[in-house]
């Protein structure tokens, strides 16, 4: 990452903070926020500029079983994307066309078929190959009668295998580093396994039985609050501070420290909103960001500022920790109709 880009983002952030030193008193300072924001720019630019290919090309075979497998998982994933589209439209009031499926009903659409990026195809395959993710989305993970503790542990063993394979890529080429980091980022953002486990461990440490749901939600859930200075616009957003939110988990269990951190998170989300408005509405994000930086600089930035190895730890899934994580998913995941495939 060029120094000029980091300086540019730092300058824009400081313009929204009257006294930047106040944000460095507790964990997750302004430099950490800056790194999270730039990581989001990299992720969005990677997605928007990645070439899209047909399922057949990505699959590399016309085998009937493989084709039907791809068809089923595509319909499964699209079911939840359509539900998300409807939720945003009905509850927030705008439409996200990217969540809607490709048109494959017309003759031209049937000939072309579905098109995905390499990352999207990877995400589809993880849902097939690792049952943990389907179990979380469907909330089956919450029911001990549907998924016994031993099965829960088996699912987590598969998850550990996946994340360890991706973590090894962080020592690879620039493209490996970028791909693996975005893949790990997306897995933790969507499924919160590391965050949930850390909460379970800290609950034991502090002797806290109840899940602090409002605090947990501040780190990972969909949020809505008014934007200053008029406070007439409601900001609907998600906290995607995947790397640095882990340092805030111990603070979740401290009444004396949480109020300051919560206020800081709110400020960061508002700054993030204004920065994205400023950058995206003045320029095309991929054109601007990709024109100002190279993929080699993306990889260099990730190695220096966004090493996701820091959030992964060896896990001991005791019955009490499993129960705690089940309760987190039960309380924070949306109840959604399962697809009929």
C-alpha positions as CSV (number, residue, x, y, z in Angstrom):
1,X,0.0,0.0,0.0
2,X,1.5,3.3,-1.0
3,X,2.2,5.8,1.7
4,X,0.1,8.4,-0.2
5,X,-3.0,6.2,0.0
6,X,-2.6,5.6,3.8
7,X,-1.9,9.3,4.3
8,X,-5.0,10.2,2.2
9,X,-7.2,8.0,4.4
10,X,-5.6,9.2,7.6
11,X,-6.2,12.8,6.5
12,X,-9.9,12.1,5.7
13,X,-10.4,10.3,9.0
14,X,-8.7,13.1,11.0
15,X,-11.1,15.6,9.4
16,X,-14.0,13.9,11.3
17,X,-12.2,13.7,14.7
18,X,-11.7,16.9,16.6
19,X,-9.2,15.2,19.0
20,X,-7.8,12.0,17.5
21,X,-5.8,11.1,20.6
22,X,-9.0,10.4,22.5
23,X,-9.6,7.3,20.4
24,X,-6.3,5.7,21.3
25,X,-7.0,5.5,25.1
26,X,-8.8,2.1,24.9
27,X,-8.3,-0.8,22.4
28,X,-9.0,-0.3,18.7
29,X,-7.5,3.1,18.0
30,X,-7.8,5.3,14.9
31,X,-4.9,3.5,13.1
32,X,-6.7,0.2,13.6
33,X,-9.9,1.7,12.3
34,X,-7.9,3.0,9.3
35,X,-6.6,-0.5,8.6
36,X,-10.1,-2.0,8.7
37,X,-11.4,0.7,6.4
38,X,-8.6,0.1,3.8
39,X,-9.2,-3.7,4.1
40,X,-12.8,-3.1,3.1
41,X,-11.7,-1.1,0.1
42,X,-9.4,-3.9,-0.9
43,X,-12.2,-6.5,-0.5
44,X,-14.8,-4.4,-2.4
45,X,-12.3,-3.6,-5.2
46,X,-11.3,-7.2,-5.5
47,X,-14.9,-8.3,-5.8
48,X,-15.9,-5.6,-8.3
49,X,-13.0,-6.0,-10.6
50,X,-12.8,-9.8,-10.5
51,X,-13.7,-11.5,-13.8
52,X,-16.9,-13.5,-13.9
53,X,-17.0,-16.9,-15.5
54,X,-19.6,-19.5,-16.2
55,X,-20.1,-22.3,-13.7
56,X,-18.9,-24.8,-16.3
57,X,-15.6,-22.9,-16.7
58,X,-15.1,-22.6,-13.0
59,X,-16.0,-26.2,-12.5
60,X,-13.7,-27.4,-15.3
61,X,-15.9,-30.4,-16.2
62,X,-19.3,-31.2,-17.7
63,X,-19.8,-34.2,-15.4
64,X,-23.5,-34.6,-14.7
65,X,-23.0,-35.1,-10.9
66,X,-20.8,-32.1,-10.6
67,X,-23.2,-30.0,-12.7
68,X,-26.2,-31.0,-10.6
69,X,-24.2,-30.3,-7.4
70,X,-23.4,-26.8,-8.6
71,X,-27.0,-26.2,-9.6
72,X,-28.3,-27.3,-6.1
73,X,-25.9,-25.2,-4.2
74,X,-26.5,-22.1,-6.4
75,X,-30.2,-22.3,-5.8
76,X,-29.5,-22.8,-2.1
77,X,-27.3,-19.7,-1.8
78,X,-29.6,-17.6,-4.0
79,X,-32.6,-18.5,-1.8
80,X,-30.9,-16.6,1.1
81,X,-29.6,-13.8,-1.1
82,X,-33.2,-13.2,-2.2
83,X,-34.4,-13.2,1.4
84,X,-31.7,-10.6,2.2
85,X,-32.8,-8.5,-0.8
86,X,-36.4,-8.6,0.4
87,X,-35.4,-7.8,4.0
88,X,-33.4,-4.8,3.0
89,X,-36.2,-3.6,0.7
90,X,-38.9,-4.0,3.2
91,X,-37.1,-2.8,6.3
92,X,-34.7,-0.2,5.0
93,X,-36.3,1.0,1.8
94,X,-33.7,0.5,-0.9
95,X,-32.9,-2.3,-3.3
96,X,-29.6,-4.1,-3.8
97,X,-29.9,-5.5,-7.4
98,X,-26.6,-7.5,-6.9
99,X,-28.4,-9.8,-4.5
100,X,-30.8,-10.9,-7.3
101,X,-30.0,-13.9,-9.5
102,X,-28.7,-13.8,-13.0
103,X,-31.5,-14.1,-15.6
104,X,-31.3,-17.7,-16.7
105,X,-35.0,-18.0,-17.8
106,X,-34.6,-16.3,-21.2
107,X,-33.1,-18.2,-24.1
108,X,-30.0,-16.0,-24.0
109,X,-29.8,-16.4,-20.2
110,X,-30.0,-20.2,-20.4
111,X,-27.2,-20.3,-23.0
112,X,-25.0,-18.1,-20.8
113,X,-25.9,-19.6,-17.4
114,X,-24.8,-18.3,-14.1
115,X,-21.6,-16.4,-13.8
116,X,-19.5,-16.1,-10.7
117,X,-16.1,-14.8,-9.6
118,X,-13.5,-17.3,-8.4
119,X,-14.2,-16.1,-4.8
120,X,-17.9,-16.5,-5.1
121,X,-17.4,-20.1,-6.5
122,X,-15.1,-20.8,-3.5
123,X,-17.8,-19.6,-1.1
124,X,-20.4,-21.8,-2.8
125,X,-18.2,-24.8,-2.5
126,X,-17.5,-24.2,1.2
127,X,-21.2,-24.4,1.9
128,X,-21.2,-27.9,0.3
129,X,-18.0,-29.2,1.7
130,X,-18.3,-27.9,5.3
131,X,-21.7,-28.5,6.9
132,X,-21.0,-26.1,9.7
133,X,-22.0,-23.1,7.6
134,X,-25.4,-24.4,6.5
135,X,-26.0,-25.4,10.1
136,X,-25.4,-21.8,11.2
137,X,-27.5,-20.2,8.4
138,X,-30.4,-22.5,9.1
139,X,-30.0,-22.2,12.9
140,X,-29.9,-26.0,13.2
141,X,-26.6,-25.4,15.1
142,X,-28.7,-24.0,17.9
143,X,-30.6,-27.2,18.6
144,X,-28.8,-29.9,20.5
145,X,-31.4,-32.5,19.3
146,X,-30.6,-31.7,15.7
147,X,-26.8,-31.4,16.1
148,X,-25.4,-33.3,19.0
149,X,-22.3,-32.0,20.8
150,X,-20.1,-34.6,19.1
151,X,-21.4,-33.6,15.7
152,X,-20.9,-30.0,16.6
153,X,-17.2,-30.8,17.3
154,X,-16.9,-32.7,14.0
155,X,-18.3,-29.7,12.2
156,X,-15.7,-27.5,13.9
157,X,-12.9,-29.8,13.0
158,X,-13.9,-29.4,9.4
159,X,-13.9,-25.6,9.9
160,X,-10.5,-25.7,11.4
161,X,-9.1,-27.7,8.5
162,X,-10.5,-25.1,6.0
163,X,-9.2,-22.1,7.9
164,X,-5.8,-23.7,8.5
165,X,-5.5,-24.3,4.7
166,X,-6.3,-20.7,4.0
167,X,-3.9,-19.5,6.7
168,X,-1.0,-21.3,5.0
169,X,-1.7,-19.3,1.9
170,X,-0.8,-16.1,3.9
171,X,2.9,-17.2,3.4
172,X,2.4,-17.5,-0.4
173,X,2.3,-15.2,-3.4
174,X,0.6,-11.8,-3.5
175,X,-2.5,-13.3,-5.1
176,X,-2.6,-16.1,-2.4
177,X,-2.3,-13.5,0.3
178,X,-5.1,-11.4,-1.1
179,X,-7.4,-14.3,-1.9
180,X,-6.9,-16.1,1.5
181,X,-7.3,-12.9,3.5
182,X,-10.6,-12.0,1.8
183,X,-11.8,-15.6,2.2
184,X,-11.0,-15.6,5.9
185,X,-12.4,-12.2,6.4
186,X,-15.7,-13.2,4.7
187,X,-16.0,-16.4,6.8
188,X,-15.5,-14.6,10.1
189,X,-17.7,-11.7,9.1
190,X,-20.6,-14.0,8.0
191,X,-20.3,-16.8,10.6
192,X,-18.4,-15.3,13.6
193,X,-16.9,-18.5,14.8
194,X,-13.7,-17.0,16.3
195,X,-15.6,-14.1,17.9
196,X,-18.2,-16.5,19.4
197,X,-15.6,-18.8,20.8
198,X,-13.7,-15.9,22.3
199,X,-16.9,-14.7,24.0
200,X,-17.4,-18.2,25.4
201,X,-13.9,-18.3,26.9
202,X,-14.2,-14.8,28.3
203,X,-17.6,-15.7,29.8
204,X,-15.9,-18.5,31.7
205,X,-13.0,-16.2,32.8
206,X,-15.4,-13.6,34.2
207,X,-18.0,-16.0,35.6
208,X,-20.7,-14.4,33.4
209,X,-23.5,-16.7,32.4
210,X,-25.7,-14.4,30.4
211,X,-24.7,-13.5,26.9
212,X,-24.2,-9.7,26.6
213,X,-26.3,-9.6,23.4
214,X,-26.3,-5.8,22.8
215,X,-22.6,-5.7,23.1
216,X,-22.0,-8.7,20.9
217,X,-24.4,-7.2,18.3
218,X,-22.3,-4.0,18.3
219,X,-19.3,-6.1,17.1
220,X,-21.0,-8.2,14.4
221,X,-24.7,-7.6,13.8
222,X,-26.8,-5.3,11.5
223,X,-27.1,-2.0,13.3
224,X,-29.3,1.1,12.8
225,X,-28.8,4.5,14.4
226,X,-29.3,8.2,13.4
227,X,-26.5,10.1,11.7
228,X,-25.3,13.5,13.0
229,X,-25.5,16.5,12.7
230,X,-29.3,16.6,11.8
231,X,-30.0,13.0,13.1
232,X,-32.8,12.7,10.5
233,X,-31.1,10.0,8.5
234,X,-30.9,6.5,9.9
235,X,-27.6,4.6,9.1
236,X,-28.2,0.9,8.5
237,X,-24.8,-0.9,8.6
238,X,-22.8,-3.8,9.8
239,X,-19.7,-3.8,11.9
240,X,-17.0,-5.4,9.8
241,X,-14.0,-4.7,12.0
242,X,-13.1,-8.4,11.8
243,X,-9.4,-8.2,12.9
244,X,-9.6,-5.6,15.7
245,X,-12.9,-6.5,17.3
246,X,-11.2,-9.5,18.9
247,X,-9.3,-7.1,21.2
248,X,-12.7,-5.7,22.4
249,X,-14.1,-9.1,23.6
250,X,-12.7,-8.8,27.1
251,X,-14.2,-5.2,27.3
252,X,-17.6,-6.7,26.6
253,X,-17.6,-8.2,30.0
254,X,-16.5,-5.0,31.8
255,X,-19.3,-2.5,32.6
256,X,-16.8,0.2,33.4
257,X,-15.0,0.1,30.0
258,X,-17.7,-0.8,27.6
259,X,-19.5,2.6,27.4
260,X,-16.4,4.3,26.0
261,X,-15.8,1.5,23.5
262,X,-19.4,1.5,22.4
263,X,-19.4,5.2,21.8
264,X,-16.2,4.9,19.8
265,X,-17.6,2.1,17.6
266,X,-20.6,4.3,16.8
267,X,-18.2,7.2,15.8
268,X,-16.2,4.8,13.6
269,X,-19.3,3.5,11.8
270,X,-20.4,7.1,11.1
271,X,-16.9,8.0,9.8
272,X,-16.9,4.9,7.7
273,X,-20.3,5.9,6.2
274,X,-19.1,9.4,5.4
275,X,-15.8,8.2,3.9
276,X,-17.6,5.7,1.7
277,X,-20.0,8.4,0.6
278,X,-17.1,10.7,-0.2
279,X,-15.1,8.2,-2.1
280,X,-17.7,6.1,-3.9
281,X,-20.0,9.0,-4.9
282,X,-17.1,11.2,-6.2
283,X,-15.4,8.4,-8.0
284,X,-16.0,4.8,-9.1
285,X,-14.5,2.8,-6.3
286,X,-12.7,0.2,-8.4
287,X,-11.5,2.8,-10.9
288,X,-10.3,5.1,-8.1
289,X,-8.8,2.6,-5.7
290,X,-7.3,0.3,-8.4
291,X,-6.0,3.3,-10.2
292,X,-4.2,4.5,-7.1
293,X,-2.8,1.2,-6.0
294,X,-1.5,-2.1,-7.3
295,X,-2.3,-5.6,-6.2
296,X,1.3,-6.0,-5.0
297,X,0.6,-3.0,-2.7
298,X,-2.6,-4.6,-1.5
299,X,-0.7,-7.7,-0.5
300,X,2.0,-5.7,1.2
301,X,-0.6,-3.8,3.2
302,X,-2.3,-7.0,4.3
303,X,1.0,-8.5,5.4
304,X,1.9,-5.4,7.4
305,X,-1.4,-4.2,8.7
306,X,-4.1,-7.0,8.4
307,X,-2.6,-10.3,9.3
308,X,-5.7,-12.4,10.2
309,X,-3.6,-15.1,11.8
310,X,-4.0,-13.0,15.0
311,X,-7.6,-13.9,15.5
312,X,-7.3,-17.7,15.2
313,X,-6.6,-19.9,18.2
314,X,-6.7,-23.6,19.1
315,X,-10.1,-24.4,20.5
316,X,-11.2,-26.7,23.3
317,X,-15.0,-27.3,22.7
318,X,-16.2,-28.2,26.1
319,X,-19.9,-28.8,26.6
320,X,-20.4,-25.4,28.3
321,X,-18.6,-23.5,25.5
322,X,-20.7,-25.3,22.9
323,X,-23.9,-24.3,24.8
324,X,-22.8,-20.7,25.1
325,X,-22.1,-20.5,21.3
326,X,-25.4,-22.2,20.5
327,X,-27.1,-19.5,22.6
328,X,-25.3,-16.7,20.8
329,X,-26.4,-18.0,17.4
330,X,-29.9,-18.6,18.6
331,X,-30.2,-15.0,19.8
332,X,-28.5,-13.2,16.9
333,X,-29.2,-15.1,13.7
334,X,-32.3,-14.3,11.8
335,X,-35.1,-16.9,11.6
336,X,-35.4,-17.6,7.8
337,X,-37.4,-20.0,5.7
338,X,-35.2,-22.9,4.5
339,X,-35.1,-23.5,0.8
340,X,-37.2,-26.3,-0.8
341,X,-34.8,-27.9,-3.2
